[in-house]
Amino acid sequence: MFLTESELQILSGKVKPSAQVRWLKAEKIAHIIGGDGKPKVLRDLVVARLGGTAQTRPEPQLRLAS
């Protein structure tokens, strides 16, 4: 669902959460600040931004009795 701390460090090139937030704002990547003070970024958002396709889980098929 969210990028891990290490993935966010690799993506931004920054270690400190405050520096990561500045980088995310500069790149216009949507994020929120978690209760721990660290930025949270949706994985699918980053994958789509980089031109990839997000992996979706197969949804259950509803079978109606007739």
Biopython code that builds the backbone (N, CA, C, O; Angstrom):
import numpy as np
from Bio.PDB.StructureBuilder import StructureBuilder

atoms = [
    (1, "MET", "N", (0.815, -1.178, 0.000)),
    (1, "MET", "CA", (0.000, 0.000, 0.000)),
    (1, "MET", "C", (0.878, 1.269, 0.000)),
    (1, "MET", "O", (0.737, 2.115, -0.883)),
    (2, "PHE", "N", (1.779, 1.402, 0.985)),
    (2, "PHE", "CA", (2.674, 2.553, 1.069)),
    (2, "PHE", "C", (4.106, 2.122, 0.762)),
    (2, "PHE", "O", (4.464, 0.959, 0.945)),
    (3, "LEU", "N", (4.925, 3.073, 0.293)),
    (3, "LEU", "CA", (6.350, 2.806, 0.141)),
    (3, "LEU", "C", (6.953, 2.578, 1.522)),
    (3, "LEU", "O", (6.519, 3.183, 2.502)),
    (4, "THR", "N", (7.944, 1.711, 1.599)),
    (4, "THR", "CA", (8.650, 1.512, 2.861)),
    (4, "THR", "C", (9.583, 2.694, 3.094)),
    (4, "THR", "O", (9.836, 3.486, 2.186)),
    (5, "GLU", "N", (10.088, 2.806, 4.313)),
    (5, "GLU", "CA", (11.025, 3.891, 4.624)),
    (5, "GLU", "C", (12.242, 3.830, 3.715)),
    (5, "GLU", "O", (12.699, 4.859, 3.216)),
    (6, "SER", "N", (12.773, 2.623, 3.497)),
    (6, "SER", "CA", (13.970, 2.503, 2.653)),
    (6, "SER", "C", (13.654, 2.825, 1.195)),
    (6, "SER", "O", (14.484, 3.424, 0.511)),
    (7, "GLU", "N", (12.483, 2.445, 0.705)),
    (7, "GLU", "CA", (12.104, 2.776, -0.670)),
    (7, "GLU", "C", (11.974, 4.290, -0.848)),
    (7, "GLU", "O", (12.375, 4.838, -1.875)),
    (8, "LEU", "N", (11.413, 4.954, 0.155)),
    (8, "LEU", "CA", (11.273, 6.405, 0.082)),
    (8, "LEU", "C", (12.635, 7.091, 0.132)),
    (8, "LEU", "O", (12.845, 8.114, -0.521)),
    (9, "GLN", "N", (13.553, 6.530, 0.905)),
    (9, "GLN", "CA", (14.912, 7.078, 0.955)),
    (9, "GLN", "C", (15.601, 6.930, -0.397)),
    (9, "GLN", "O", (16.269, 7.855, -0.859)),
    (10, "ILE", "N", (15.442, 5.784, -1.024)),
    (10, "ILE", "CA", (16.055, 5.549, -2.336)),
    (10, "ILE", "C", (15.435, 6.464, -3.385)),
    (10, "ILE", "O", (16.147, 7.056, -4.197)),
    (11, "LEU", "N", (14.117, 6.580, -3.369)),
    (11, "LEU", "CA", (13.423, 7.412, -4.347)),
    (11, "LEU", "C", (13.828, 8.873, -4.231)),
    (11, "LEU", "O", (14.124, 9.522, -5.234)),
    (12, "SER", "N", (13.841, 9.386, -3.012)),
    (12, "SER", "CA", (14.108, 10.812, -2.801)),
    (12, "SER", "C", (15.594, 11.137, -2.698)),
    (12, "SER", "O", (16.006, 12.266, -2.966)),
    (13, "GLY", "N", (16.390, 10.156, -2.312)),
    (13, "GLY", "CA", (17.802, 10.421, -2.068)),
    (13, "GLY", "C", (18.034, 11.137, -0.754)),
    (13, "GLY", "O", (19.123, 11.652, -0.502)),
    (14, "LYS", "N", (17.008, 11.168, 0.086)),
    (14, "LYS", "CA", (17.076, 11.870, 1.370)),
    (14, "LYS", "C", (16.817, 10.896, 2.509)),
    (14, "LYS", "O", (16.044, 9.948, 2.366)),
    (15, "VAL", "N", (17.477, 11.138, 3.653)),
    (15, "VAL", "CA", (17.315, 10.264, 4.813)),
    (15, "VAL", "C", (16.335, 10.864, 5.815)),
    (15, "VAL", "O", (15.482, 10.160, 6.356)),
    (16, "LYS", "N", (16.457, 12.156, 6.059)),
    (16, "LYS", "CA", (15.596, 12.813, 7.044)),
    (16, "LYS", "C", (14.180, 12.981, 6.488)),
    (16, "LYS", "O", (14.002, 13.383, 5.338)),
    (17, "PRO", "N", (13.172, 12.670, 7.316)),
    (17, "PRO", "CA", (11.788, 12.833, 6.862)),
    (17, "PRO", "C", (11.465, 14.252, 6.393)),
    (17, "PRO", "O", (10.727, 14.423, 5.423)),
    (18, "SER", "N", (12.005, 15.267, 7.064)),
    (18, "SER", "CA", (11.721, 16.649, 6.652)),
    (18, "SER", "C", (12.283, 16.931, 5.257)),
    (18, "SER", "O", (11.661, 17.646, 4.471)),
    (19, "ALA", "N", (13.438, 16.381, 4.951)),
    (19, "ALA", "CA", (14.029, 16.544, 3.619)),
    (19, "ALA", "C", (13.223, 15.764, 2.580)),
    (19, "ALA", "O", (13.063, 16.218, 1.447)),
    (20, "GLN", "N", (12.719, 14.595, 2.965)),
    (20, "GLN", "CA", (11.886, 13.809, 2.063)),
    (20, "GLN", "C", (10.616, 14.572, 1.713)),
    (20, "GLN", "O", (10.184, 14.572, 0.560)),
    (21, "VAL", "N", (10.016, 15.226, 2.712)),
    (21, "VAL", "CA", (8.801, 16.003, 2.481)),
    (21, "VAL", "C", (9.079, 17.154, 1.516)),
    (21, "VAL", "O", (8.285, 17.401, 0.608)),
    (22, "ARG", "N", (10.181, 17.851, 1.699)),
    (22, "ARG", "CA", (10.535, 18.940, 0.780)),
    (22, "ARG", "C", (10.692, 18.414, -0.645)),
    (22, "ARG", "O", (10.227, 19.035, -1.600)),
    (23, "TRP", "N", (11.350, 17.265, -0.777)),
    (23, "TRP", "CA", (11.554, 16.672, -2.096)),
    (23, "TRP", "C", (10.212, 16.266, -2.714)),
    (23, "TRP", "O", (9.967, 16.522, -3.893)),
    (24, "LEU", "N", (9.346, 15.635, -1.917)),
    (24, "LEU", "CA", (8.032, 15.217, -2.416)),
    (24, "LEU", "C", (7.217, 16.422, -2.887)),
    (24, "LEU", "O", (6.555, 16.358, -3.923)),
    (25, "LYS", "N", (7.264, 17.514, -2.131)),
    (25, "LYS", "CA", (6.541, 18.731, -2.528)),
    (25, "LYS", "C", (7.114, 19.293, -3.824)),
    (25, "LYS", "O", (6.361, 19.705, -4.707)),
    (26, "ALA", "N", (8.431, 19.313, -3.943)),
    (26, "ALA", "CA", (9.070, 19.836, -5.152)),
    (26, "ALA", "C", (8.707, 19.004, -6.378)),
    (26, "ALA", "O", (8.564, 19.537, -7.478)),
    (27, "GLU", "N", (8.559, 17.702, -6.182)),
    (27, "GLU", "CA", (8.214, 16.796, -7.284)),
    (27, "GLU", "C", (6.705, 16.661, -7.481)),
    (27, "GLU", "O", (6.251, 15.949, -8.377)),
    (28, "LYS", "N", (5.933, 17.349, -6.639)),
    (28, "LYS", "CA", (4.465, 17.313, -6.702)),
    (28, "LYS", "C", (3.923, 15.890, -6.577)),
    (28, "LYS", "O", (3.027, 15.482, -7.316)),
    (29, "ILE", "N", (4.480, 15.152, -5.634)),
    (29, "ILE", "CA", (4.019, 13.798, -5.344)),
    (29, "ILE", "C", (3.146, 13.864, -4.099)),
    (29, "ILE", "O", (3.594, 14.290, -3.034)),
    (30, "ALA", "N", (1.903, 13.441, -4.243)),
    (30, "ALA", "CA", (0.956, 13.488, -3.130)),
    (30, "ALA", "C", (1.442, 12.603, -1.989)),
    (30, "ALA", "O", (1.923, 11.490, -2.204)),
    (31, "HIS", "N", (1.308, 13.118, -0.778)),
    (31, "HIS", "CA", (1.736, 12.377, 0.404)),
    (31, "HIS", "C", (1.003, 12.921, 1.619)),
    (31, "HIS", "O", (0.409, 13.998, 1.573)),
    (32, "ILE", "N", (1.054, 12.169, 2.694)),
    (32, "ILE", "CA", (0.536, 12.625, 3.975)),
    (32, "ILE", "C", (1.633, 12.418, 5.003)),
    (32, "ILE", "O", (2.571, 11.652, 4.781)),
    (33, "ILE", "N", (1.510, 13.096, 6.116)),
    (33, "ILE", "CA", (2.453, 12.915, 7.213)),
    (33, "ILE", "C", (1.780, 12.010, 8.235)),
    (33, "ILE", "O", (0.693, 12.318, 8.724)),
    (34, "GLY", "N", (2.419, 10.904, 8.552)),
    (34, "GLY", "CA", (1.869, 9.959, 9.509)),
    (34, "GLY", "C", (2.020, 10.449, 10.940)),
    (34, "GLY", "O", (2.674, 11.459, 11.199)),
    (35, "GLY", "N", (1.419, 9.732, 11.847)),
    (35, "GLY", "CA", (1.507, 10.055, 13.263)),
    (35, "GLY", "C", (2.924, 10.014, 13.790)),
    (35, "GLY", "O", (3.223, 10.612, 14.823)),
    (36, "ASP", "N", (3.797, 9.315, 13.092)),
    (36, "ASP", "CA", (5.204, 9.237, 13.492)),
    (36, "ASP", "C", (6.033, 10.380, 12.906)),
    (36, "ASP", "O", (7.244, 10.442, 13.117)),
    (37, "GLY", "N", (5.376, 11.289, 12.164)),
    (37, "GLY", "CA", (6.072, 12.435, 11.587)),
    (37, "GLY", "C", (6.772, 12.141, 10.272)),
    (37, "GLY", "O", (7.494, 12.992, 9.752)),
    (38, "LYS", "N", (6.570, 10.952, 9.728)),
    (38, "LYS", "CA", (7.231, 10.561, 8.481)),
    (38, "LYS", "C", (6.229, 10.593, 7.333)),
    (38, "LYS", "O", (5.048, 10.301, 7.527)),
    (39, "PRO", "N", (6.700, 10.949, 6.129)),
    (39, "PRO", "CA", (5.788, 11.004, 4.987)),
    (39, "PRO", "C", (5.355, 9.608, 4.548)),
    (39, "PRO", "O", (6.123, 8.647, 4.602)),
    (40, "LYS", "N", (4.112, 9.529, 4.118)),
    (40, "LYS", "CA", (3.540, 8.284, 3.604)),
    (40, "LYS", "C", (3.121, 8.530, 2.159)),
    (40, "LYS", "O", (2.411, 9.489, 1.858)),
    (41, "VAL", "N", (3.574, 7.648, 1.273)),
    (41, "VAL", "CA", (3.305, 7.790, -0.158)),
    (41, "VAL", "C", (2.718, 6.481, -0.666)),
    (41, "VAL", "O", (3.261, 5.407, -0.407)),
    (42, "LEU", "N", (1.610, 6.576, -1.388)),
    (42, "LEU", "CA", (1.003, 5.374, -1.950)),
    (42, "LEU", "C", (1.902, 4.784, -3.033)),
    (42, "LEU", "O", (2.366, 5.490, -3.927)),
    (43, "ARG", "N", (2.134, 3.497, -2.937)),
    (43, "ARG", "CA", (2.993, 2.791, -3.893)),
    (43, "ARG", "C", (2.436, 2.904, -5.317)),
    (43, "ARG", "O", (3.186, 3.184, -6.251)),
    (44, "ASP", "N", (1.130, 2.688, -5.488)),
    (44, "ASP", "CA", (0.530, 2.721, -6.820)),
    (44, "ASP", "C", (0.697, 4.086, -7.481)),
    (44, "ASP", "O", (0.846, 4.174, -8.700)),
    (45, "LEU", "N", (0.672, 5.149, -6.678)),
    (45, "LEU", "CA", (0.855, 6.500, -7.206)),
    (45, "LEU", "C", (2.244, 6.660, -7.816)),
    (45, "LEU", "O", (2.394, 7.225, -8.899)),
    (46, "VAL", "N", (3.247, 6.164, -7.119)),
    (46, "VAL", "CA", (4.626, 6.276, -7.607)),
    (46, "VAL", "C", (4.832, 5.398, -8.834)),
    (46, "VAL", "O", (5.477, 5.814, -9.796)),
    (47, "VAL", "N", (4.291, 4.197, -8.804)),
    (47, "VAL", "CA", (4.428, 3.291, -9.950)),
    (47, "VAL", "C", (3.797, 3.920, -11.189)),
    (47, "VAL", "O", (4.383, 3.895, -12.271)),
    (48, "ALA", "N", (2.598, 4.486, -11.029)),
    (48, "ALA", "CA", (1.920, 5.122, -12.161)),
    (48, "ALA", "C", (2.710, 6.334, -12.652)),
    (48, "ALA", "O", (2.816, 6.563, -13.857)),
    (49, "ARG", "N", (3.257, 7.098, -11.729)),
    (49, "ARG", "CA", (4.027, 8.303, -12.094)),
    (49, "ARG", "C", (5.278, 7.935, -12.891)),
    (49, "ARG", "O", (5.707, 8.686, -13.767)),
    (50, "LEU", "N", (5.855, 6.783, -12.584)),
    (50, "LEU", "CA", (7.062, 6.341, -13.276)),
    (50, "LEU", "C", (6.751, 5.563, -14.554)),
    (50, "LEU", "O", (7.659, 5.058, -15.215)),
    (51, "GLY", "N", (5.467, 5.470, -14.898)),
    (51, "GLY", "CA", (5.085, 4.854, -16.160)),
    (51, "GLY", "C", (4.823, 3.372, -16.093)),
    (51, "GLY", "O", (4.645, 2.732, -17.129)),
    (52, "GLY", "N", (4.796, 2.813, -14.911)),
    (52, "GLY", "CA", (4.518, 1.392, -14.766)),
    (52, "GLY", "C", (3.036, 1.136, -14.589)),
    (52, "GLY", "O", (2.220, 2.058, -14.596)),
    (53, "THR", "N", (2.714, -0.110, -14.434)),
    (53, "THR", "CA", (1.331, -0.465, -14.137)),
    (53, "THR", "C", (1.296, -1.098, -12.762)),
    (53, "THR", "O", (2.116, -1.955, -12.436)),
    (54, "ALA", "N", (0.348, -0.671, -11.972)),
    (54, "ALA", "CA", (0.220, -1.187, -10.614)),
    (54, "ALA", "C", (-0.303, -2.614, -10.651)),
    (54, "ALA", "O", (-1.138, -2.959, -11.487)),
    (55, "GLN", "N", (0.184, -3.418, -9.759)),
    (55, "GLN", "CA", (-0.309, -4.781, -9.649)),
    (55, "GLN", "C", (-1.609, -4.747, -8.865)),
    (55, "GLN", "O", (-1.663, -4.240, -7.745)),
    (56, "THR", "N", (-2.646, -5.289, -9.465)),
    (56, "THR", "CA", (-3.929, -5.315, -8.774)),
    (56, "THR", "C", (-4.241, -6.746, -8.377)),
    (56, "THR", "O", (-3.933, -7.700, -9.090)),
    (57, "ARG", "N", (-4.849, -6.856, -7.241)),
    (57, "ARG", "CA", (-5.256, -8.183, -6.776)),
    (57, "ARG", "C", (-6.531, -8.583, -7.505)),
    (57, "ARG", "O", (-7.393, -7.741, -7.756)),
    (58, "PRO", "N", (-6.655, -9.845, -7.841)),
    (58, "PRO", "CA", (-7.906, -10.265, -8.469)),
    (58, "PRO", "C", (-9.055, -10.125, -7.468)),
    (58, "PRO", "O", (-8.944, -10.513, -6.305)),
    (59, "GLU", "N", (-10.150, -9.564, -7.952)),
    (59, "GLU", "CA", (-11.305, -9.387, -7.080)),
    (59, "GLU", "C", (-12.165, -10.636, -7.128)),
    (59, "GLU", "O", (-12.204, -11.332, -8.142)),
    (60, "PRO", "N", (-12.857, -10.920, -6.023)),
    (60, "PRO", "CA", (-13.721, -12.102, -6.016)),
    (60, "PRO", "C", (-14.873, -11.927, -7.009)),
    (60, "PRO", "O", (-15.387, -10.825, -7.200)),
    (61, "GLN", "N", (-15.257, -13.019, -7.622)),
    (61, "GLN", "CA", (-16.358, -12.998, -8.580)),
    (61, "GLN", "C", (-17.649, -13.352, -7.853)),
    (61, "GLN", "O", (-17.720, -14.354, -7.141)),
    (62, "LEU", "N", (-18.654, -12.528, -8.037)),
    (62, "LEU", "CA", (-19.943, -12.741, -7.393)),
    (62, "LEU", "C", (-20.773, -13.674, -8.256)),
    (62, "LEU", "O", (-20.982, -13.420, -9.443)),
    (63, "ARG", "N", (-21.242, -14.751, -7.652)),
    (63, "ARG", "CA", (-22.092, -15.702, -8.377)),
    (63, "ARG", "C", (-23.476, -15.660, -7.753)),
    (63, "ARG", "O", (-23.654, -16.034, -6.594)),
    (64, "LEU", "N", (-24.441, -15.212, -8.513)),
    (64, "LEU", "CA", (-25.811, -15.139, -8.028)),
    (64, "LEU", "C", (-26.550, -16.413, -8.408)),
    (64, "LEU", "O", (-26.476, -16.881, -9.545)),
    (65, "ALA", "N", (-27.260, -16.961, -7.434)),
    (65, "ALA", "CA", (-28.038, -18.171, -7.705)),
    (65, "ALA", "C", (-29.257, -17.791, -8.532)),
    (65, "ALA", "O", (-29.896, -16.768, -8.287)),
    (66, "SER", "N", (-29.575, -18.642, -9.528)),
    (66, "SER", "CA", (-30.751, -18.334, -10.340)),
    (66, "SER", "C", (-31.808, -19.384, -10.200)),
    (66, "SER", "O", (-32.867, -19.280, -10.819)),
]
sb = StructureBuilder()
sb.init_structure("model")
sb.init_model(0)
sb.init_chain("A")
sb.init_seg("    ")
for serial, (resi, resn, name, xyz) in enumerate(atoms, 1):
    if name == "N":
        sb.init_residue(resn, " ", resi, " ")
    sb.init_atom(name, np.array(xyz, "f"), 0.0, 1.0, " ", f" {name:<3s}", serial, name[0])
structure = sb.get_structure()
